[in-house]
Each structure stands twice: as structure tokens, then as C-alpha cells.
Amino acid sequence: IVSGSASVESFFGYALADLQNNRNLLFRSVSLYDFERFRKAVADVFDGRAGFKRLGEIRILSKSREEKWANAIIYPLVINREIFAVEAILEDITRIKSLEARMSLLNRVQIIGDLTKGLLHSFNNIINIILSRTQLLLQVTEKDTVLEGLRVIEKTAGQGVRQVRRIQDFMGEGDTLRESESEDLIDVIEDAIEFANIHFKVEIKEKRRHIKVERRYFCLVNVKTDTRLLREILISMIFKAASFLRRSGTINVVLKDENVPALTVMVKKEGPESEPVSDSAGESLGTIIFSAIDIRRVVERLNIKIIEEESATSYSIRAVLPASIVAGKGRKESDTTEYRVRDRDIIIVEDEKALKEILFELFDSMGNRVYVFESGDEALAEFKKGKANIVISDYGTKGMTGIELLTRVKELDENAVTVLLSGWMIKDLKAYRNVVDLYLPKPFKLDVLIKEISKVLIGSTR
């Protein structure tokens, strides 16, 4: 190396004089394969076998072992028609490679997301049938051993329902038509921790990084807000704290009431020089997650105050909740009201045979007159006869969608109670607030279905 620009030093991390005096530094900075390509290209240009050489991408490890990428082009330097040296131009494409990797990852995530939606739809129907049939059997079974087994099935299916809800909420697909209801903040925190733990379990295998999350709750708080967004903030806070742990450590999650509820996520760094764990693009995992969900926009929307503190040995991030989203303190009282739907004319549109039979049995056993159809056209023809006052429809009905059917129903009778069920994730449901009185995503519990329909009937005095 005769000479080089200042950017060479910053790119490789070595002083130019060191690169000139120690050829092994250059050899150690590139792979054997790329080094041989580079050496051969220089030889070909020097010997006149090529006017110039374009090597394309070369992977380089800097002095700090940071991965970088460059496009390399070799040109001859000529005086009096003789080649006296070659010039290697290295175009830094590290950022471009990083963006390509991120785009590739996002594309894979998009594909996985689309597949997940389809799988969730199938899983929703399966678990809905298991859960609903179990609940019906519990009402008519008296044998203790059978009851015990059915309760185990019901509990397990209920856990499946909660997992589906978590996936839908995290994917931003858990939309409903109802105003946000108050929810126990501890439940929201536990959901966030469970999601983070799933990620940390994967890291044990892939990165040999062992992270444990411990929690301490010093108050009981109910919040009334978009808990999906709140959950995203908490997950991001945990990941940001985790980025300061390289091999192992414990993240502490603490909920306290300091006039207003405050949630703190803190971690003790592994060493005094600990920096956030980075990916190949040089960004910490916490930064990537924050960027991916546009956490600043979410924080502003919920009016949550974020406070970060960092010292040589520890890092903490605190979320102070505004009084506007605090719905009360203490555990929510369970609703012990017995809800029933009786003496109604009910149209049910469902193409899943097993679920159709279950819904018929449920409402028929309560003394209702039930009409079951597979297509929206048949259901609409029955509704035009003027008997039915409740229409329950799956979203994916034959002939027309459930929303189209319920829209036609409301046009004919605005007092009819309309219920939309769906195993698919539906966005922008609020646009149909005047069409759909109740939306329940599958899987759902039968008692929840009855309870919510009863509330609509009570609220509208229909």
C-alpha cells in the first residue's frame, strides 16, 4: 500500500501507516476467498490482462470486528504508457446491505404474517368448536369424573383463546367495535412479559443469551385505553433493557403508585463498559423494536411519559401513566349477573357445520326460535319475512359477506340486533359501527356471546 485516503483508516479501523507496515492486517480484515479475488484482480490489472476489474461486494471486518461491506473496483495508474501502480476504489455499501437485510427480513415477516392470518382462521374455528361443545356438555353432564375432564378441556381451550388474542393484538389485528373497556394493568404487563419470554427462549438456543424477567407489583390498577398499544410499549421497554445484557442477566419490572401509576423496567449491566447489544447493522435490539412499531407515536397517542436513566452499571426506563387512562384502583369486581336471551327470533348464518349446530343448540335450549343458514342470500330472504329480531352472521358467508348482510338487515330494520362473528382479522370495523351492534372475534366463549348480546338488548331496550 503506497498511499490511501483518510476514509480508508476509518473504514478498516487501522492507521494507514499500520496497514502499510503490516500486510497481515489487510489479510485479516477480509475472508480468504475475497482476499484471493482481490489479489488476482490486482495481478490481472498490473500485468495488463484487464483494463480494470470490478470485484463487486467484499465483506470486511474492521479492527473493532464490525462487519462492513464494500464494492471494489481496481484501476491501473499509468505513466508513459506503463502501469506503475493500481488504485483500489472501495465504495462503502454497509448501510445499503443493512437496509437490504432489513427489507428482506420485513418481507419474510410479511409473508409469515399472511400465513399466520390463514392459520389463525383455521385454528380459531377448531378451538371455537372444542370450547363451545365443551361448554354445552358441561350444562347437561352430571357425572363428576366426566365434569372434571370437561373442565380440563375447557381450561386448555381457554388458554388457546388467550394465546390467539395475544397474537392478534400484537399483529394489530385485534380490532373491535366496542369502546375500550377497563382492564387490569397487571394482566397487560403479564402479557408483555410472556411475549418477551418467548423471544428470550429463542435467544437461549440461537445466541446462548439467558435473560430472566422478574416482576414486583406494589399496587393494583385498572386502565381504560387501547391496551394493545400499551402492551407494545411495555414489550419495547423490556427489549430496550435486554439490549444491555450480552450473555445473561435479570430484568426487573416494577409497578408502583406514585400519585399516578408508574412502571419501571431496569437492568444491571454486565460490565462498566457495557453497550447495547447490536445486530449486524449496528443497532441495538431495543432500537429496532422501537423503530418497528413507531413507539414514539404510540407514546404520544397515549400521553405516556417515558423517562430513561443510565449509569455506568445500570439502565432503567420508566413509563408514567397519565391520570386520564387510569380507570380505578384495585381488582375489578367479577360480573355475577346471569345473562339470558329468551323468546327471540334469531337468524344464524354460519358455514362451519359443527359451530352452526352448536349455536343452534345454544339458543334453542333457551327457548328461542332459531333459523340457521349457510348463505347470506338465504338469511336475507328469511329476514324479509319480518320475524327475526336478532341476526348473527359469520364474516365469510356464501354469496355476500357478513358485513354486507348486516348492512342490508339494518336498512330493512334499524332496530334489529346485528352480531358479526369472524375467525379472520378484520380492520376498520369502526366504520361499520352503525351496522354491527356487536363484533366477536373467534374463538369466543358461549357465555360471553350470550352476555354481550344481552347487554346490547338491555342497552337498546329492544
Secondary structure, DSSP 8 states (H G I E B T S, - for coil): -----HHHHHHHSS-HHHHHH-HHHHHHHB-HHHHHHHHHHHHHHHTTS-S-EEEEEEEEE-TT--EEEEEEEEEEEEETTEEEEEEEEEEE-HHHHHHHHHHHHHHHHHHHHHHHHHHHHHHHHHHHHHHHHHHHHHHH---HHHHHHHHHHHHHHHHHHHHHHHHHHHTT----SS----EEHHHHHHHHHHHHHHHHHHHHHHT--EEEEEEEE---EEE-S-HHHHHHHHHHHHHHHHTT-SSEEEEEEEEEESSSEEEEEEEE-SSTT----B-TTS-BHHHHHHHHTTHHHHHHHHT-EEEEEE-SSEEEEEEE--GGGEEEES------------S-EEEEE---HHHHHHHHHHHHHTT-EEEEESBHHHHHHHHTTT--SEEEEESS-BSS-HHHHHHHHHHH-TTSEEEEEESS----GGGGTTT-SEEEESS--HHHHHHHHHHHHHHHT-
